[in-house]
């Protein structure tokens, strides 16, 4: 989001959030509407902002009971610039797989946010990058070094651009879909086909704005394609390798939920409930123990391949599957073997 300065009574205001209501938007109070969009926001905070005249709809300040209608432009403006524009360099250790004067390949741990945003202004990958590398180029969203991103609770590989040339070159590869990205995911249920392709537009859910939904008719969202291959089956869950053809927000998480195989322990998409198996207390206890070992969605960006901006060589990097996923898989392996022996 670009930061736009607006003048109100000679005071400088900065746009922090901007959302355009969907054509299918039913009338909804603006405080509730914003609650659906802004992570970690409380209704009280939004109401205070509206009271102070900081919530604008179509450039007019509104009260929190204003009903949002289709195509309304809802903005939150404040007197200070967004925190993400005040980036602080932080000495955070990075797991670097490769680095030269053009690019850096990083293995991101689960739990690390990629770039500062609402509620996460420190401890992010970007805070670490600007400490380790001077004069990083910014992308179209003013984010230093970032060509692509992965979710906070997804672990794995990211490439960082260290020069303007590398940024342009790598961005084009992601746009042209010439990069190689393989993920490992543990999903609920037995995926019957050994391999397959999930295709369906992905866009923000009309019911829950923190989720992405699949729109198979193609009426909303952006074109998205995920190819998958089964690696190992554990009766109630399946380990799959996913190859991304497109890179939409939450693509693997939304696509697998859409085909009835939500990612294991993916809280945002309902995978933190017991979705397959029995109701026996013993099984319930076993699954809860798996959740404890792996307290996040079971998703890891394992392989990343791209053409080096200057040498033109195709580079491919692999990362180890993290310990938390390995331990969870080992538990399932033992459990299914015991089940087979019992029958």
C-alpha positions as YAML, in Angstrom:
chain: A
units: angstrom
residues:
- id: 1
  name: UNK
  ca: [0.00, 0.00, 0.00]
- id: 2
  name: UNK
  ca: [1.47, 3.35, -0.94]
- id: 3
  name: UNK
  ca: [1.50, 5.98, 1.75]
- id: 4
  name: UNK
  ca: [-0.56, 8.90, 0.66]
- id: 5
  name: UNK
  ca: [-0.41, 12.20, 2.48]
- id: 6
  name: UNK
  ca: [-3.66, 14.09, 2.80]
- id: 7
  name: UNK
  ca: [-4.29, 17.49, 4.30]
- id: 8
  name: UNK
  ca: [-7.12, 18.04, 6.73]
- id: 9
  name: UNK
  ca: [-7.25, 21.48, 8.31]
- id: 10
  name: UNK
  ca: [-3.56, 21.97, 7.46]
- id: 11
  name: UNK
  ca: [-2.63, 18.89, 9.46]
- id: 12
  name: UNK
  ca: [-0.69, 16.14, 7.74]
- id: 13
  name: UNK
  ca: [-2.43, 12.76, 7.70]
- id: 14
  name: UNK
  ca: [-1.10, 9.48, 6.40]
- id: 15
  name: UNK
  ca: [-3.17, 6.68, 4.96]
- id: 16
  name: UNK
  ca: [-2.64, 3.49, 6.98]
- id: 17
  name: UNK
  ca: [-5.34, 1.26, 5.52]
- id: 18
  name: UNK
  ca: [-7.45, 1.41, 2.39]
- id: 19
  name: UNK
  ca: [-10.13, -1.11, 1.36]
- id: 20
  name: UNK
  ca: [-12.68, -1.03, -1.42]
- id: 21
  name: UNK
  ca: [-15.93, -2.75, -0.50]
- id: 22
  name: UNK
  ca: [-16.82, -5.65, -2.76]
- id: 23
  name: UNK
  ca: [-19.66, -5.33, -5.30]
- id: 24
  name: UNK
  ca: [-21.49, -8.02, -3.33]
- id: 25
  name: UNK
  ca: [-21.03, -6.22, 0.02]
- id: 26
  name: UNK
  ca: [-24.15, -6.28, 2.18]
- id: 27
  name: UNK
  ca: [-24.68, -3.21, 4.41]
- id: 28
  name: UNK
  ca: [-22.34, -3.58, 7.38]
- id: 29
  name: UNK
  ca: [-21.25, -1.16, 10.11]
- id: 30
  name: UNK
  ca: [-17.86, 0.33, 9.23]
- id: 31
  name: UNK
  ca: [-16.31, -0.74, 12.57]
- id: 32
  name: UNK
  ca: [-17.31, -4.36, 11.91]
- id: 33
  name: UNK
  ca: [-16.15, -4.06, 8.28]
- id: 34
  name: UNK
  ca: [-12.69, -2.90, 9.38]
- id: 35
  name: UNK
  ca: [-12.50, -5.61, 12.07]
- id: 36
  name: UNK
  ca: [-12.70, -8.17, 9.24]
- id: 37
  name: UNK
  ca: [-9.69, -6.65, 7.52]
- id: 38
  name: UNK
  ca: [-7.24, -5.34, 10.08]
- id: 39
  name: UNK
  ca: [-5.41, -8.06, 11.96]
- id: 40
  name: UNK
  ca: [-5.06, -7.55, 15.72]
- id: 41
  name: UNK
  ca: [-7.43, -4.55, 15.71]
- id: 42
  name: UNK
  ca: [-10.03, -4.22, 18.47]
- id: 43
  name: UNK
  ca: [-13.47, -2.79, 17.85]
- id: 44
  name: UNK
  ca: [-12.84, -0.23, 20.58]
- id: 45
  name: UNK
  ca: [-9.70, 1.06, 18.80]
- id: 46
  name: UNK
  ca: [-11.60, 1.36, 15.52]
- id: 47
  name: UNK
  ca: [-14.47, 3.20, 17.25]
- id: 48
  name: UNK
  ca: [-11.96, 5.59, 18.86]
- id: 49
  name: UNK
  ca: [-10.40, 6.24, 15.44]
- id: 50
  name: UNK
  ca: [-13.85, 6.97, 13.96]
- id: 51
  name: UNK
  ca: [-14.64, 9.31, 16.87]
- id: 52
  name: UNK
  ca: [-11.41, 11.20, 16.17]
- id: 53
  name: UNK
  ca: [-12.39, 11.56, 12.50]
- id: 54
  name: UNK
  ca: [-9.75, 9.09, 11.26]
- id: 55
  name: UNK
  ca: [-12.12, 6.73, 9.42]
- id: 56
  name: UNK
  ca: [-13.06, 8.02, 5.98]
- id: 57
  name: UNK
  ca: [-15.53, 6.59, 3.50]
- id: 58
  name: UNK
  ca: [-15.24, 8.09, 0.02]
- id: 59
  name: UNK
  ca: [-13.07, 10.84, 1.58]
- id: 60
  name: UNK
  ca: [-15.69, 11.83, 4.18]
- id: 61
  name: UNK
  ca: [-15.16, 11.17, 7.91]
- id: 62
  name: UNK
  ca: [-17.85, 8.81, 9.21]
- id: 63
  name: UNK
  ca: [-19.07, 7.54, 12.60]
- id: 64
  name: UNK
  ca: [-18.57, 3.88, 13.52]
- id: 65
  name: UNK
  ca: [-22.24, 3.05, 12.84]
- id: 66
  name: UNK
  ca: [-21.96, 4.09, 9.16]
- id: 67
  name: UNK
  ca: [-23.14, 1.21, 6.94]
- id: 68
  name: UNK
  ca: [-20.60, 0.24, 4.27]
- id: 69
  name: UNK
  ca: [-22.10, -0.29, 0.81]
- id: 70
  name: UNK
  ca: [-20.73, -1.88, -2.41]
- id: 71
  name: UNK
  ca: [-17.74, -0.03, -3.92]
- id: 72
  name: UNK
  ca: [-17.29, 2.26, -0.89]
- id: 73
  name: UNK
  ca: [-13.64, 3.26, -0.41]
- id: 74
  name: UNK
  ca: [-12.91, 2.90, 3.30]
- id: 75
  name: UNK
  ca: [-9.70, 4.45, 4.64]
- id: 76
  name: UNK
  ca: [-8.05, 4.81, 8.02]
- id: 77
  name: UNK
  ca: [-5.80, 7.89, 8.24]
- id: 78
  name: UNK
  ca: [-3.54, 8.85, 11.13]
- id: 79
  name: UNK
  ca: [-1.22, 11.75, 11.88]
- id: 80
  name: UNK
  ca: [1.93, 9.58, 11.83]
- id: 81
  name: UNK
  ca: [3.33, 7.48, 8.96]
- id: 82
  name: UNK
  ca: [2.68, 3.71, 9.04]
- id: 83
  name: UNK
  ca: [5.17, 1.85, 11.26]
- id: 84
  name: UNK
  ca: [6.33, -0.26, 8.35]
- id: 85
  name: UNK
  ca: [7.80, 2.93, 6.83]
- id: 86
  name: UNK
  ca: [9.90, 3.46, 9.94]
- id: 87
  name: UNK
  ca: [11.99, 0.34, 9.54]
- id: 88
  name: UNK
  ca: [14.45, -0.44, 12.29]
- id: 89
  name: UNK
  ca: [17.51, -2.61, 11.59]
- id: 90
  name: UNK
  ca: [17.73, -5.51, 14.05]
- id: 91
  name: UNK
  ca: [20.60, -7.91, 14.65]
- id: 92
  name: UNK
  ca: [18.70, -11.15, 14.11]
- id: 93
  name: UNK
  ca: [20.61, -14.26, 13.02]
- id: 94
  name: UNK
  ca: [19.63, -15.57, 9.60]
- id: 95
  name: UNK
  ca: [20.05, -19.06, 8.14]
- id: 96
  name: UNK
  ca: [21.67, -18.08, 4.83]
- id: 97
  name: UNK
  ca: [22.04, -20.85, 2.22]
- id: 98
  name: UNK
  ca: [23.60, -18.67, -0.46]
- id: 99
  name: UNK
  ca: [24.76, -15.11, -0.89]
- id: 100
  name: UNK
  ca: [26.65, -13.08, -3.46]
- id: 101
  name: UNK
  ca: [26.52, -9.42, -4.53]
- id: 102
  name: UNK
  ca: [23.10, -9.85, -6.23]
- id: 103
  name: UNK
  ca: [20.99, -12.27, -4.20]
- id: 104
  name: UNK
  ca: [20.64, -13.97, -0.86]
- id: 105
  name: UNK
  ca: [18.72, -17.20, -0.19]
- id: 106
  name: UNK
  ca: [17.36, -17.50, 3.34]
- id: 107
  name: UNK
  ca: [15.77, -20.43, 5.19]
- id: 108
  name: UNK
  ca: [13.07, -18.73, 7.27]
- id: 109
  name: UNK
  ca: [12.04, -20.35, 10.55]
- id: 110
  name: UNK
  ca: [8.35, -20.82, 11.38]
- id: 111
  name: UNK
  ca: [7.03, -17.98, 13.54]
- id: 112
  name: UNK
  ca: [9.07, -15.25, 11.83]
- id: 113
  name: UNK
  ca: [7.00, -12.62, 10.03]
- id: 114
  name: UNK
  ca: [8.45, -11.69, 6.63]
- id: 115
  name: UNK
  ca: [7.76, -7.93, 6.69]
- id: 116
  name: UNK
  ca: [6.48, -5.42, 9.26]
- id: 117
  name: UNK
  ca: [2.73, -4.95, 9.26]
- id: 118
  name: UNK
  ca: [-0.10, -4.29, 11.65]
- id: 119
  name: UNK
  ca: [0.85, -5.68, 15.05]
- id: 120
  name: UNK
  ca: [4.29, -6.92, 13.94]
- id: 121
  name: UNK
  ca: [6.79, -4.09, 13.75]
- id: 122
  name: UNK
  ca: [9.91, -5.83, 14.96]
- id: 123
  name: UNK
  ca: [11.58, -9.22, 14.73]
- id: 124
  name: UNK
  ca: [10.65, -9.61, 11.07]
- id: 125
  name: UNK
  ca: [12.82, -10.88, 8.24]
- id: 126
  name: UNK
  ca: [12.97, -7.35, 6.79]
- id: 127
  name: UNK
  ca: [14.27, -5.94, 10.12]
- id: 128
  name: UNK
  ca: [17.04, -8.57, 9.95]
- id: 129
  name: UNK
  ca: [17.80, -7.97, 6.26]
- id: 130
  name: UNK
  ca: [18.32, -4.22, 6.59]
- id: 131
  name: UNK
  ca: [20.74, -4.89, 9.45]
- id: 132
  name: UNK
  ca: [22.81, -7.36, 7.39]
- id: 133
  name: UNK
  ca: [22.65, -5.65, 3.98]
- id: 134
  name: UNK
  ca: [23.00, -1.97, 3.21]
- id: 135
  name: UNK
  ca: [20.92, -0.12, 0.61]
- id: 136
  name: UNK
  ca: [18.46, -2.88, -0.21]
- id: 137
  name: UNK
  ca: [16.24, -2.06, -3.19]
- id: 138
  name: UNK
  ca: [12.50, -1.81, -2.48]
- id: 139
  name: UNK
  ca: [9.70, -3.60, -4.30]
- id: 140
  name: UNK
  ca: [6.45, -2.02, -5.53]
- id: 141
  name: UNK
  ca: [5.10, -2.11, -1.95]
- id: 142
  name: UNK
  ca: [8.19, -0.30, -0.63]
- id: 143
  name: UNK
  ca: [9.43, -3.48, 1.07]
- id: 144
  name: UNK
  ca: [13.23, -3.81, 1.04]
- id: 145
  name: UNK
  ca: [14.69, -6.83, -0.74]
- id: 146
  name: UNK
  ca: [11.49, -8.84, -0.98]
- id: 147
  name: UNK
  ca: [10.60, -10.52, -4.26]
- id: 148
  name: UNK
  ca: [8.06, -12.96, -2.75]
- id: 149
  name: UNK
  ca: [6.94, -13.92, 0.74]
- id: 150
  name: UNK
  ca: [5.76, -16.87, 2.81]
- id: 151
  name: UNK
  ca: [3.38, -16.82, 5.76]
- id: 152
  name: UNK
  ca: [4.58, -16.27, 9.31]
- id: 153
  name: UNK
  ca: [3.98, -19.90, 10.37]
- id: 154
  name: UNK
  ca: [5.30, -21.44, 7.15]
- id: 155
  name: UNK
  ca: [8.99, -22.33, 7.24]
- id: 156
  name: UNK
  ca: [11.39, -22.47, 4.32]
- id: 157
  name: UNK
  ca: [13.18, -20.77, 1.47]
- id: 158
  name: UNK
  ca: [13.01, -17.19, 0.25]
- id: 159
  name: UNK
  ca: [15.19, -15.34, -2.23]
- id: 160
  name: UNK
  ca: [16.13, -11.74, -1.44]
- id: 161
  name: UNK
  ca: [17.21, -9.20, -4.08]
- id: 162
  name: UNK
  ca: [20.26, -7.12, -3.10]
- id: 163
  name: UNK
  ca: [20.28, -4.78, -6.13]
- id: 164
  name: UNK
  ca: [17.69, -2.98, -8.25]
- id: 165
  name: UNK
  ca: [18.73, -5.14, -11.20]
- id: 166
  name: UNK
  ca: [18.23, -8.38, -9.22]
- id: 167
  name: UNK
  ca: [14.86, -7.11, -7.95]
- id: 168
  name: UNK
  ca: [13.60, -6.46, -11.49]
- id: 169
  name: UNK
  ca: [15.06, -9.71, -12.88]
- id: 170
  name: UNK
  ca: [13.70, -11.95, -10.11]
- id: 171
  name: UNK
  ca: [10.29, -10.21, -10.02]
- id: 172
  name: UNK
  ca: [9.92, -10.91, -13.74]
- id: 173
  name: UNK
  ca: [10.74, -14.61, -13.18]
- id: 174
  name: UNK
  ca: [8.04, -14.86, -10.51]
- id: 175
  name: UNK
  ca: [5.63, -13.03, -12.80]
- id: 176
  name: UNK
  ca: [6.50, -15.27, -15.79]
- id: 177
  name: UNK
  ca: [6.29, -18.38, -13.52]
- id: 178
  name: UNK
  ca: [9.75, -19.60, -14.47]
- id: 179
  name: UNK
  ca: [10.87, -20.12, -10.87]
- id: 180
  name: UNK
  ca: [10.65, -23.53, -9.22]
- id: 181
  name: UNK
  ca: [8.89, -23.77, -5.85]
- id: 182
  name: UNK
  ca: [8.23, -27.04, -4.05]
- id: 183
  name: UNK
  ca: [6.49, -27.23, -0.69]
- id: 184
  name: UNK
  ca: [5.86, -30.13, 1.67]
- id: 185
  name: UNK
  ca: [2.46, -30.13, 3.38]
- id: 186
  name: UNK
  ca: [0.74, -32.50, 5.77]
- id: 187
  name: UNK
  ca: [-2.99, -32.43, 5.06]
- id: 188
  name: UNK
  ca: [-6.05, -33.95, 6.70]
- id: 189
  name: UNK
  ca: [-7.59, -37.04, 5.11]
- id: 190
  name: UNK
  ca: [-6.37, -39.64, 2.67]
- id: 191
  name: UNK
  ca: [-5.59, -37.95, -0.65]
- id: 192
  name: UNK
  ca: [-6.70, -40.71, -3.00]
- id: 193
  name: UNK
  ca: [-4.97, -39.70, -6.24]
- id: 194
  name: UNK
  ca: [-1.20, -40.22, -6.29]
- id: 195
  name: UNK
  ca: [-0.85, -36.90, -8.08]
- id: 196
  name: UNK
  ca: [-3.08, -34.18, -9.41]
- id: 197
  name: UNK
  ca: [-3.66, -30.49, -10.06]
- id: 198
  name: UNK
  ca: [-5.87, -28.07, -8.15]
- id: 199
  name: UNK
  ca: [-7.04, -25.15, -10.22]
- id: 200
  name: UNK
  ca: [-9.35, -22.39, -9.07]
- id: 201
  name: UNK
  ca: [-9.22, -18.62, -8.63]
- id: 202
  name: UNK
  ca: [-8.15, -17.46, -5.19]
- id: 203
  name: UNK
  ca: [-9.43, -14.26, -3.60]
- id: 204
  name: UNK
  ca: [-10.26, -12.90, -0.18]
- id: 205
  name: UNK
  ca: [-13.15, -14.77, 1.42]
- id: 206
  name: UNK
  ca: [-16.43, -12.87, 1.37]
- id: 207
  name: UNK
  ca: [-17.32, -14.33, 4.80]
- id: 208
  name: UNK
  ca: [-14.01, -14.16, 6.68]
- id: 209
  name: UNK
  ca: [-11.60, -11.50, 5.46]
- id: 210
  name: UNK
  ca: [-8.59, -13.16, 7.12]
- id: 211
  name: UNK
  ca: [-9.06, -16.24, 4.92]
- id: 212
  name: UNK
  ca: [-8.63, -16.72, 1.20]
- id: 213
  name: UNK
  ca: [-11.31, -18.64, -0.70]
- id: 214
  name: UNK
  ca: [-11.37, -20.54, -3.97]
- id: 215
  name: UNK
  ca: [-13.83, -19.28, -6.61]
- id: 216
  name: UNK
  ca: [-14.01, -22.18, -9.11]
- id: 217
  name: UNK
  ca: [-16.30, -20.23, -11.43]
- id: 218
  name: UNK
  ca: [-13.54, -17.66, -11.85]
- id: 219
  name: UNK
  ca: [-15.91, -14.81, -10.97]
- id: 220
  name: UNK
  ca: [-13.60, -13.40, -8.26]
- id: 221
  name: UNK
  ca: [-9.95, -13.63, -7.28]
- id: 222
  name: UNK
  ca: [-6.87, -14.45, -9.34]
- id: 223
  name: UNK
  ca: [-6.02, -17.52, -11.40]
- id: 224
  name: UNK
  ca: [-4.18, -20.10, -9.25]
- id: 225
  name: UNK
  ca: [-2.71, -23.54, -9.99]
- id: 226
  name: UNK
  ca: [-1.15, -26.04, -7.55]
- id: 227
  name: UNK
  ca: [0.26, -29.41, -8.68]
- id: 228
  name: UNK
  ca: [0.63, -32.08, -6.01]
- id: 229
  name: UNK
  ca: [2.18, -35.50, -5.52]
- id: 230
  name: UNK
  ca: [1.57, -37.85, -2.57]
- id: 231
  name: UNK
  ca: [4.78, -38.63, -0.65]
- id: 232
  name: UNK
  ca: [3.39, -40.75, 2.21]
- id: 233
  name: UNK
  ca: [-0.03, -41.76, 3.54]
- id: 234
  name: UNK
  ca: [-0.92, -42.15, 7.22]
- id: 235
  name: UNK
  ca: [-4.61, -43.21, 6.93]
- id: 236
  name: UNK
  ca: [-6.04, -40.03, 8.48]
- id: 237
  name: UNK
  ca: [-3.49, -37.56, 7.11]
- id: 238
  name: UNK
  ca: [-1.32, -37.42, 3.96]
- id: 239
  name: UNK
  ca: [2.10, -35.92, 3.27]
- id: 240
  name: UNK
  ca: [2.08, -34.18, -0.12]
- id: 241
  name: UNK
  ca: [4.61, -32.33, -2.23]
- id: 242
  name: UNK
  ca: [3.13, -29.21, -3.84]
- id: 243
  name: UNK
  ca: [4.52, -27.48, -6.88]
- id: 244
  name: UNK
  ca: [3.34, -23.91, -7.27]
- id: 245
  name: UNK
  ca: [2.57, -22.71, -10.77]
- id: 246
  name: UNK
  ca: [1.21, -19.41, -9.43]
- id: 247
  name: UNK
  ca: [1.99, -17.77, -6.10]
- id: 248
  name: UNK
  ca: [-1.20, -16.42, -4.56]
- id: 249
  name: UNK
  ca: [-1.62, -15.52, -0.89]
- id: 250
  name: UNK
  ca: [-2.35, -18.70, 1.13]
- id: 251
  name: UNK
  ca: [-2.53, -20.63, -2.16]
- id: 252
  name: UNK
  ca: [-1.73, -24.13, -0.83]
- id: 253
  name: UNK
  ca: [-3.79, -23.57, 2.33]
- id: 254
  name: UNK
  ca: [-6.88, -22.39, 0.40]
- id: 255
  name: UNK
  ca: [-6.59, -24.93, -2.44]
- id: 256
  name: UNK
  ca: [-6.31, -27.95, -0.14]
- id: 257
  name: UNK
  ca: [-9.16, -26.77, 2.08]
- id: 258
  name: UNK
  ca: [-11.23, -26.39, -1.10]
- id: 259
  name: UNK
  ca: [-10.71, -30.06, -2.04]
- id: 260
  name: UNK
  ca: [-11.51, -31.21, 1.51]
- id: 261
  name: UNK
  ca: [-7.94, -31.68, 2.74]
- id: 262
  name: UNK
  ca: [-7.24, -28.74, 5.06]
- id: 263
  name: UNK
  ca: [-3.62, -28.44, 6.23]
- id: 264
  name: UNK
  ca: [-2.85, -30.17, 9.52]
- id: 265
  name: UNK
  ca: [-3.05, -27.72, 12.46]
- id: 266
  name: UNK
  ca: [-3.83, -24.75, 10.19]
- id: 267
  name: UNK
  ca: [-5.74, -22.70, 12.73]
- id: 268
  name: UNK
  ca: [-6.92, -20.00, 10.33]
- id: 269
  name: UNK
  ca: [-8.50, -22.57, 8.00]
- id: 270
  name: UNK
  ca: [-9.92, -24.90, 10.66]
- id: 271
  name: UNK
  ca: [-7.16, -27.53, 10.50]
- id: 272
  name: UNK
  ca: [-6.58, -27.26, 14.25]
- id: 273
  name: UNK
  ca: [-9.71, -29.37, 14.83]
- id: 274
  name: UNK
  ca: [-9.78, -33.15, 14.44]
- id: 275
  name: UNK
  ca: [-11.12, -33.37, 10.90]
- id: 276
  name: UNK
  ca: [-10.59, -37.07, 10.17]
- id: 277
  name: UNK
  ca: [-10.43, -40.27, 12.19]
- id: 278
  name: UNK
  ca: [-12.31, -41.55, 15.19]
- id: 279
  name: UNK
  ca: [-13.85, -39.94, 18.26]
- id: 280
  name: UNK
  ca: [-12.01, -42.26, 20.65]
- id: 281
  name: UNK
  ca: [-10.33, -40.44, 23.52]
- id: 282
  name: UNK
  ca: [-7.05, -42.22, 22.76]
- id: 283
  name: UNK
  ca: [-7.05, -40.93, 19.15]
- id: 284
  name: UNK
  ca: [-8.07, -37.42, 20.29]
- id: 285
  name: UNK
  ca: [-5.18, -37.41, 22.77]
- id: 286
  name: UNK
  ca: [-2.78, -38.59, 20.06]
- id: 287
  name: UNK
  ca: [-3.81, -35.80, 17.66]
- id: 288
  name: UNK
  ca: [-3.53, -33.19, 20.43]
- id: 289
  name: UNK
  ca: [-0.01, -34.43, 21.14]
- id: 290
  name: UNK
  ca: [0.80, -33.97, 17.43]
- id: 291
  name: UNK
  ca: [-0.54, -30.39, 17.65]
- id: 292
  name: UNK
  ca: [1.75, -29.76, 20.62]
- id: 293
  name: UNK
  ca: [4.80, -31.04, 18.72]
- id: 294
  name: UNK
  ca: [3.82, -28.97, 15.64]
- id: 295
  name: UNK
  ca: [2.06, -25.83, 16.92]
- id: 296
  name: UNK
  ca: [1.51, -24.35, 13.43]
- id: 297
  name: UNK
  ca: [0.29, -25.29, 9.97]
- id: 298
  name: UNK
  ca: [2.30, -28.20, 8.53]
- id: 299
  name: UNK
  ca: [3.78, -26.34, 5.55]
- id: 300
  name: UNK
  ca: [7.42, -25.97, 4.52]
- id: 301
  name: UNK
  ca: [8.89, -24.26, 1.44]
- id: 302
  name: UNK
  ca: [11.43, -26.98, 0.68]
- id: 303
  name: UNK
  ca: [12.89, -26.22, -2.77]
- id: 304
  name: UNK
  ca: [13.50, -22.93, -4.56]
- id: 305
  name: UNK
  ca: [14.94, -22.56, -8.05]
- id: 306
  name: UNK
  ca: [15.54, -19.43, -10.13]
- id: 307
  name: UNK
  ca: [17.86, -18.03, -12.78]
- id: 308
  name: UNK
  ca: [20.68, -15.97, -11.31]
- id: 309
  name: UNK
  ca: [20.22, -12.33, -12.47]
- id: 310
  name: UNK
  ca: [23.78, -11.85, -13.76]
- id: 311
  name: UNK
  ca: [25.34, -15.30, -14.36]
- id: 312
  name: UNK
  ca: [22.09, -16.60, -15.93]
- id: 313
  name: UNK
  ca: [22.76, -19.97, -14.26]
- id: 314
  name: UNK
  ca: [19.68, -21.79, -12.93]
- id: 315
  name: UNK
  ca: [20.21, -22.21, -9.19]
- id: 316
  name: UNK
  ca: [18.25, -24.72, -7.12]
- id: 317
  name: UNK
  ca: [18.26, -24.82, -3.31]
- id: 318
  name: UNK
  ca: [16.89, -27.42, -0.94]
- id: 319
  name: UNK
  ca: [16.19, -27.05, 2.76]
- id: 320
  name: UNK
  ca: [15.83, -29.71, 5.42]
- id: 321
  name: UNK
  ca: [12.34, -30.42, 6.71]
- id: 322
  name: UNK
  ca: [12.19, -28.70, 10.13]
- id: 323
  name: UNK
  ca: [12.29, -30.71, 13.34]
- id: 324
  name: UNK
  ca: [8.69, -29.93, 14.37]
- id: 325
  name: UNK
  ca: [7.29, -31.38, 11.11]
- id: 326
  name: UNK
  ca: [9.65, -34.39, 11.27]
- id: 327
  name: UNK
  ca: [8.56, -35.20, 14.82]
- id: 328
  name: UNK
  ca: [4.90, -34.94, 13.86]
- id: 329
  name: UNK
  ca: [5.42, -37.24, 10.83]
- id: 330
  name: UNK
  ca: [7.25, -39.76, 13.03]
- id: 331
  name: UNK
  ca: [4.29, -39.80, 15.45]
- id: 332
  name: UNK
  ca: [1.87, -40.49, 12.58]
- id: 333
  name: UNK
  ca: [4.16, -43.17, 11.15]
- id: 334
  name: UNK
  ca: [4.25, -45.01, 14.49]
- id: 335
  name: UNK
  ca: [0.52, -44.57, 15.02]
- id: 336
  name: UNK
  ca: [-0.46, -46.02, 11.63]
- id: 337
  name: UNK
  ca: [1.96, -48.94, 12.01]
- id: 338
  name: UNK
  ca: [0.44, -49.74, 15.42]
- id: 339
  name: UNK
  ca: [-3.05, -49.50, 13.94]
- id: 340
  name: UNK
  ca: [-2.15, -52.00, 11.20]
- id: 341
  name: UNK
  ca: [-0.67, -54.41, 13.74]
- id: 342
  name: UNK
  ca: [-3.80, -54.21, 15.88]
- id: 343
  name: UNK
  ca: [-6.03, -55.17, 12.96]
...
